[in-house]
Amino acid sequence: MKTVEEIELIEERFKQRYKLKKAVNMIISEIITVLGVVSFNFIWNYDNDGLLTFRWMTVDGTVYTTLISFVFVIVDMFEIIRYTELTKENVYFMRLSAAVAEGLIFCVVLLSQLPISPEHMHIFRFDMFNMHIVIPILMIGSFIFNDSPLGKLSFIDRLRGCWFVTIYALIILILILTGIIPSEQIPYFFLDVYNMPYLTALGCFGFIYALSLLLSLCLSELNRKLSWVWFKGIN
């Protein structure tokens, strides 16, 4: 049985690790915020597409992740000062959906570099490298190690990790089907529903959504199992 002094020492170590964990997350969130703002500004001025810039999932995902990261800079700062956990269920799934979106962006860019891909990205352009490589790695790593897990998640909860992907797919399809986005400006070949077999389009959508769901499952499980490394060895 531990003495009062030993318990107090453990609590002090836990508090120090907790604050270090939040400080690291805050710094990573600050980096993501800066990279997101700079990269978006770069692509907005470089491509000069106006509002059509938002047709790309990478752009929308980066904006979403940047906003979430900015909010977490403030949240982490408050948690460090007050030593109080503010992460709630809805906030957790917002972070998970951002990590899933970034994971999907990372997977898509890897697939796009294959010789069989009809779309080859200029991945080493400043904004493209940040939005497809750096920000996804930072966001995924930050979520896995720094977010407070909710425990085992149900299948429905895993779907909540696909919020962003679902909303993006619905909006982009509506814009394409209503002609607001002209055919020559359709962002991805599998979204060109008028000029490709329906089964091919459905197969692409099914693959992407299944990949998103798999990412939601894997990232939430990794978070549940690895977020505790911050407090390993305290006892």
SELO-935049 format. One record per residue (C-alpha): x, y, z; residue in one letter; residue number from 1. Coordinates in steps of 0.25 Angstrom, whole numbers. Layout:
# residues N
u X; v Y; w Z; residu A; num NUM .
...
END
This chain:
# residues 235
u 0; v 0; w 0; residu M; num 1 .
u 5; v 14; w -4; residu K; num 2 .
u 8; v 25; w 6; residu T; num 3 .
u 2; v 38; w 5; residu V; num 4 .
u 15; v 44; w 0; residu E; num 5 .
u 16; v 33; w -11; residu E; num 6 .
u 2; v 36; w -16; residu I; num 7 .
u 4; v 51; w -16; residu E; num 8 .
u 17; v 49; w -24; residu L; num 9 .
u 9; v 40; w -34; residu I; num 10 .
u -1; v 51; w -35; residu E; num 11 .
u 9; v 62; w -38; residu E; num 12 .
u 16; v 53; w -48; residu R; num 13 .
u 2; v 51; w -55; residu F; num 14 .
u -1; v 66; w -55; residu K; num 15 .
u 13; v 69; w -61; residu Q; num 16 .
u 11; v 58; w -72; residu R; num 17 .
u -3; v 63; w -75; residu Y; num 18 .
u 2; v 77; w -76; residu K; num 19 .
u 13; v 73; w -85; residu L; num 20 .
u 3; v 65; w -94; residu K; num 21 .
u -6; v 77; w -95; residu K; num 22 .
u 6; v 86; w -98; residu A; num 23 .
u 11; v 77; w -110; residu V; num 24 .
u -3; v 76; w -115; residu N; num 25 .
u -4; v 91; w -115; residu M; num 26 .
u 9; v 93; w -122; residu I; num 27 .
u 5; v 83; w -133; residu I; num 28 .
u -8; v 90; w -134; residu S; num 29 .
u -1; v 103; w -136; residu E; num 30 .
u 8; v 97; w -147; residu I; num 31 .
u -4; v 91; w -154; residu I; num 32 .
u -12; v 105; w -153; residu T; num 33 .
u 0; v 113; w -159; residu V; num 34 .
u 2; v 103; w -170; residu L; num 35 .
u -12; v 102; w -173; residu G; num 36 .
u -14; v 117; w -174; residu V; num 37 .
u -1; v 119; w -183; residu V; num 38 .
u -4; v 107; w -192; residu S; num 39 .
u -19; v 111; w -194; residu F; num 40 .
u -14; v 125; w -197; residu N; num 41 .
u -4; v 120; w -207; residu F; num 42 .
u -13; v 111; w -215; residu I; num 43 .
u -24; v 122; w -215; residu W; num 44 .
u -15; v 132; w -222; residu N; num 45 .
u -7; v 122; w -230; residu Y; num 46 .
u -19; v 114; w -236; residu D; num 47 .
u -28; v 126; w -237; residu N; num 48 .
u -40; v 118; w -237; residu D; num 49 .
u -48; v 127; w -228; residu G; num 50 .
u -59; v 119; w -221; residu L; num 51 .
u -57; v 107; w -229; residu L; num 52 .
u -44; v 105; w -221; residu T; num 53 .
u -53; v 98; w -211; residu F; num 54 .
u -57; v 87; w -221; residu R; num 55 .
u -45; v 79; w -216; residu W; num 56 .
u -46; v 71; w -204; residu M; num 57 .
u -32; v 74; w -200; residu T; num 58 .
u -35; v 88; w -199; residu V; num 59 .
u -48; v 86; w -191; residu D; num 60 .
u -41; v 76; w -182; residu G; num 61 .
u -29; v 85; w -180; residu T; num 62 .
u -39; v 97; w -176; residu V; num 63 .
u -47; v 88; w -167; residu Y; num 64 .
u -34; v 83; w -160; residu T; num 65 .
u -28; v 97; w -159; residu T; num 66 .
u -41; v 102; w -152; residu L; num 67 .
u -41; v 90; w -143; residu I; num 68 .
u -26; v 92; w -140; residu S; num 69 .
u -28; v 107; w -137; residu F; num 70 .
u -40; v 103; w -127; residu V; num 71 .
u -31; v 93; w -120; residu F; num 72 .
u -19; v 103; w -118; residu V; num 73 .
u -29; v 111; w -109; residu I; num 74 .
u -35; v 98; w -103; residu V; num 75 .
u -21; v 92; w -100; residu D; num 76 .
u -17; v 106; w -94; residu M; num 77 .
u -29; v 106; w -85; residu F; num 78 .
u -26; v 91; w -81; residu E; num 79 .
u -12; v 94; w -77; residu I; num 80 .
u -15; v 106; w -69; residu I; num 81 .
u -27; v 100; w -62; residu R; num 82 .
u -23; v 85; w -62; residu Y; num 83 .
u -37; v 82; w -66; residu T; num 84 .
u -41; v 73; w -78; residu E; num 85 .
u -50; v 79; w -88; residu L; num 86 .
u -51; v 69; w -98; residu T; num 87 .
u -65; v 64; w -100; residu K; num 88 .
u -71; v 53; w -109; residu E; num 89 .
u -75; v 63; w -120; residu N; num 90 .
u -61; v 69; w -120; residu V; num 91 .
u -55; v 56; w -120; residu Y; num 92 .
u -62; v 52; w -133; residu F; num 93 .
u -59; v 65; w -139; residu M; num 94 .
u -44; v 62; w -137; residu R; num 95 .
u -46; v 48; w -142; residu L; num 96 .
u -53; v 52; w -154; residu S; num 97 .
u -42; v 62; w -157; residu A; num 98 .
u -32; v 51; w -155; residu A; num 99 .
u -40; v 42; w -164; residu V; num 100 .
u -41; v 53; w -175; residu A; num 101 .
u -26; v 55; w -174; residu E; num 102 .
u -23; v 40; w -175; residu G; num 103 .
u -32; v 39; w -187; residu L; num 104 .
u -25; v 51; w -194; residu I; num 105 .
u -11; v 44; w -191; residu F; num 106 .
u -16; v 31; w -197; residu C; num 107 .
u -22; v 38; w -209; residu V; num 108 .
u -9; v 45; w -212; residu V; num 109 .
u -1; v 32; w -210; residu L; num 110 .
u -11; v 25; w -220; residu L; num 111 .
u -10; v 37; w -230; residu S; num 112 .
u 5; v 35; w -231; residu Q; num 113 .
u 3; v 21; w -236; residu L; num 114 .
u 6; v 19; w -252; residu P; num 115 .
u -8; v 14; w -254; residu I; num 116 .
u -14; v 27; w -248; residu S; num 117 .
u -21; v 36; w -258; residu P; num 118 .
u -18; v 48; w -249; residu E; num 119 .
u -3; v 51; w -245; residu H; num 120 .
u -2; v 62; w -235; residu M; num 121 .
u 10; v 72; w -234; residu H; num 122 .
u 12; v 67; w -220; residu I; num 123 .
u 25; v 75; w -217; residu F; num 124 .
u 19; v 88; w -220; residu R; num 125 .
u 19; v 96; w -207; residu F; num 126 .
u 4; v 96; w -204; residu D; num 127 .
u 2; v 82; w -209; residu M; num 128 .
u 13; v 76; w -200; residu F; num 129 .
u 7; v 83; w -188; residu N; num 130 .
u -7; v 79; w -191; residu M; num 131 .
u -5; v 65; w -195; residu H; num 132 .
u 7; v 60; w -187; residu I; num 133 .
u 11; v 69; w -175; residu V; num 134 .
u -3; v 73; w -169; residu I; num 135 .
u -8; v 59; w -170; residu P; num 136 .
u 4; v 53; w -163; residu I; num 137 .
u 3; v 64; w -152; residu L; num 138 .
u -12; v 63; w -150; residu M; num 139 .
u -12; v 47; w -150; residu I; num 140 .
u -1; v 47; w -140; residu G; num 141 .
u -7; v 58; w -131; residu S; num 142 .
u -20; v 50; w -131; residu F; num 143 .
u -14; v 37; w -128; residu I; num 144 .
u -5; v 41; w -117; residu F; num 145 .
u -11; v 53; w -111; residu N; num 146 .
u -27; v 52; w -111; residu D; num 147 .
u -34; v 46; w -99; residu S; num 148 .
u -40; v 33; w -104; residu P; num 149 .
u -55; v 30; w -101; residu L; num 150 .
u -53; v 15; w -100; residu G; num 151 .
u -58; v 4; w -109; residu K; num 152 .
u -67; v 10; w -120; residu L; num 153 .
u -79; v 4; w -127; residu S; num 154 .
u -80; v 3; w -142; residu F; num 155 .
u -90; v 15; w -142; residu I; num 156 .
u -79; v 23; w -134; residu D; num 157 .
u -69; v 19; w -145; residu R; num 158 .
u -78; v 25; w -155; residu L; num 159 .
u -77; v 38; w -148; residu R; num 160 .
u -63; v 38; w -151; residu G; num 161 .
u -67; v 40; w -166; residu C; num 162 .
u -75; v 52; w -164; residu W; num 163 .
u -66; v 61; w -173; residu F; num 164 .
u -65; v 51; w -184; residu V; num 165 .
u -80; v 49; w -184; residu T; num 166 .
u -83; v 64; w -184; residu I; num 167 .
u -73; v 67; w -195; residu Y; num 168 .
u -78; v 55; w -204; residu A; num 169 .
u -93; v 60; w -202; residu L; num 170 .
u -89; v 75; w -205; residu I; num 171 .
u -80; v 72; w -217; residu I; num 172 .
u -90; v 63; w -224; residu L; num 173 .
u -101; v 73; w -222; residu I; num 174 .
u -92; v 84; w -228; residu L; num 175 .
u -89; v 74; w -240; residu I; num 176 .
u -103; v 69; w -243; residu L; num 177 .
u -109; v 83; w -243; residu T; num 178 .
u -98; v 88; w -252; residu G; num 179 .
u -92; v 99; w -242; residu I; num 180 .
u -79; v 92; w -244; residu I; num 181 .
u -77; v 90; w -260; residu P; num 182 .
u -73; v 77; w -265; residu S; num 183 .
u -59; v 82; w -269; residu E; num 184 .
u -57; v 86; w -254; residu Q; num 185 .
u -61; v 73; w -247; residu I; num 186 .
u -49; v 71; w -237; residu P; num 187 .
u -48; v 56; w -238; residu Y; num 188 .
u -50; v 46; w -250; residu F; num 189 .
u -60; v 37; w -242; residu F; num 190 .
u -69; v 49; w -239; residu L; num 191 .
u -72; v 50; w -254; residu D; num 192 .
u -85; v 43; w -253; residu V; num 193 .
u -90; v 47; w -266; residu Y; num 194 .
u -78; v 41; w -274; residu N; num 195 .
u -75; v 28; w -267; residu M; num 196 .
u -83; v 15; w -264; residu P; num 197 .
u -91; v 16; w -252; residu Y; num 198 .
u -86; v 3; w -246; residu L; num 199 .
u -72; v 9; w -247; residu T; num 200 .
u -76; v 22; w -240; residu A; num 201 .
u -83; v 14; w -229; residu L; num 202 .
u -71; v 5; w -228; residu G; num 203 .
u -61; v 17; w -226; residu C; num 204 .
u -71; v 23; w -216; residu F; num 205 .
u -72; v 10; w -208; residu G; num 206 .
u -57; v 8; w -208; residu F; num 207 .
u -54; v 22; w -203; residu I; num 208 .
u -65; v 21; w -192; residu Y; num 209 .
u -60; v 7; w -188; residu A; num 210 .
u -46; v 13; w -187; residu L; num 211 .
u -51; v 25; w -179; residu S; num 212 .
u -59; v 15; w -169; residu L; num 213 .
u -46; v 6; w -168; residu L; num 214 .
u -38; v 19; w -165; residu L; num 215 .
u -48; v 23; w -154; residu S; num 216 .
u -47; v 9; w -148; residu L; num 217 .
u -32; v 8; w -148; residu C; num 218 .
u -29; v 22; w -144; residu L; num 219 .
u -39; v 22; w -132; residu S; num 220 .
u -33; v 8; w -128; residu E; num 221 .
u -19; v 13; w -129; residu L; num 222 .
u -23; v 25; w -120; residu N; num 223 .
u -30; v 16; w -110; residu R; num 224 .
u -17; v 8; w -109; residu K; num 225 .
u -6; v 18; w -110; residu L; num 226 .
u -11; v 31; w -104; residu S; num 227 .
u -7; v 25; w -90; residu W; num 228 .
u 8; v 24; w -94; residu V; num 229 .
u 9; v 38; w -88; residu W; num 230 .
u 6; v 33; w -74; residu F; num 231 .
u 14; v 20; w -75; residu K; num 232 .
u 23; v 17; w -64; residu G; num 233 .
u 17; v 27; w -54; residu I; num 234 .
u 13; v 16; w -44; residu N; num 235 .
END
